[in-house]
Amino acid sequence: IKELILLTIIVGSGLVSALPPTKIGTTKTNHGDVPVLGKGRASLQQVRNPHYRFNGARAIYRTYLKYGVQPPDYLIEAVAKTDALNTAAEGKRDTGSAAAIPVNPNYDIAYVTPVSIGTPPQTLHLDFDTGSSDLWVFSSHLPASQIRGQTIYVPANSSTAKLLADHTWSITYGDGSASRGNVYVDNFTVGGLTVENQAVQCALQVSTSFTRESNIDGLVGLGFSTLNTVVPKSQLTFFDNAKPHMDEPVFTADLKWKSEGTYDFGFIDEKKYTGKITYVPVNTSPGYWTFTSSGYAVGSGNFSATSIVGIADTGTSLVYLPPSILTAYYRQVEGATSSRTYGGYVFPCNSKLPSFTFGIGEARITIPSSYISYAPVTAGSSTCFGGLQSSSSLGINIWGDVALKAAFVVFHGGNPPTIGWAKK
Ligand SMILES: CSc1ccc(CNCCO)cc1
C-alpha cells in the first residue's frame, strides 16, 4: 500500500510527465537507476513483478468497488477460488540448475556435479546416478587410507547436521564397486535448490575403485526411493524430497561428449533441445528408470524394429545391449573382436566406426561414432575399447552416458513417471 500511496502522490501532483525526459542524473532504486529529469519531474521505469499471479475475478471485483456497486456473491466466490488456485501454484516455485562435469578430460568415465551440504555449506562433487537411490559421500568417518584426494563431508562442522541414530547403509553396484556407512540428515543444495533434512549417507568404508576415483566425492541416487539401502528405515532421494516444492516434478540430463553439461531440476529448458520430446512409459519396478526402446539401426542401415527393455543410467559410462545387437554392430568394424583379455569388444583405434541409432517410439536418437570409440584399453595403446558392450552378463540392458549424451533426457516424476528423449 506504501508504494501505491507514493505513486498516487507523485502522479497526483503531476510530477510524472509524459514529456520526453532530459536526463540530468540518476537516483538509486531497488530496480536500478531511475533518471531524475530536473526539479520536480521524474520518470519511473515499470518492472514486471515475477510473482504476480493474475486474478481476473479480482480485477472485475475492484471495478464494482471503484464505482460503489456491491459485488454479487458469485464474484466474491470466484475471487477466493482463483486466489486458492494461484496460491497452490505459487507454492511450487523452486528450480535448480547445476553443471555435469566429466571427471576426466579425455574419456567420459563419469560426470560430477557440485553440491552444498550443511551449515556453513561444504561443497562436494558428486556423481548423479539415475541407476541407484543412495545419496552417499566420502566423510570424516573414513580411514585416511581409503581417501585419495576426495573432498570429505564433516558432519561435526555443520550446525544443521543431525545423526540418524542406529541407521546404516551398504551398497554394491553393478560394476562391483561398493560402500557402506551411517546416516545424517542435513541441508542439501543443488544449483540453488535446497532440501532441508536430506538423508546424507556418510561412508565408513569404500571399495578401492571408489578410492581410486579421486574426482568423485560420492553419489546422488536419482533412481526411485524403493532402491534406497538405509536400514531400518529407508530414506528418500533428493528428487523425491524436492519434488513437492518444484514447479514441475522433473529433472533433465543434458550430458555432453568430453565437455560440461547440465542437470536441471523443476523445469524443462527449451533451449537445450531441438524438435520435440518423445515420452515413453517407465516401469518403476524394481526402482530404475526402465523403459522400452523401439529398436535400433547400425550406421545408415535399416532400422530393426524390436523392443529393447533397458534402464537410463547416468551413473554408468557405457551402453550394454543384447549380444545379437552387438554382433550386428561390430561386424561392421574392421578388426573388432570380443576380447577375454579386456572383457569386452575391442578394435584397432583407427578403425572406422558406424554410428548407432536407437528408437524411442517413432523418434530416433543417433549416437555418433566418435562416442563409441570410447578409450584405448590401456594408456597409449592402439587398441580401443567400445562404448557399446554386451549386457549378457548383466541380465539388464543399460543406456549409460554414451547414449544419454547423444540426447536431452527428461526424467518426469509425475504419476505415473515417464521418460522423455529429444535430439539436441
Ligand atoms: C568407482 S566410480 C563409480 C561411479 C558410479 C557408480 C555407480 N554406477 C555404476 C554402475 O554400477 C559406481 C562406481
The ligand as an ORCA input file, in Angstrom:
! r2SCAN-3c Opt
* xyz 0 1
  C      34.189    -46.228     -8.977
  S      33.366    -44.943     -9.670
  C      31.667    -45.377     -9.668
  C      30.738    -44.424    -10.103
  C      29.392    -44.745    -10.123
  C      28.961    -45.986     -9.710
  C      27.503    -46.341     -9.719
  N      27.064    -46.779    -11.032
  C      27.933    -47.706    -11.715
  C      27.216    -48.886    -12.391
  O      27.014    -49.862    -11.454
  C      29.896    -46.946     -9.291
  C      31.250    -46.637     -9.268
*
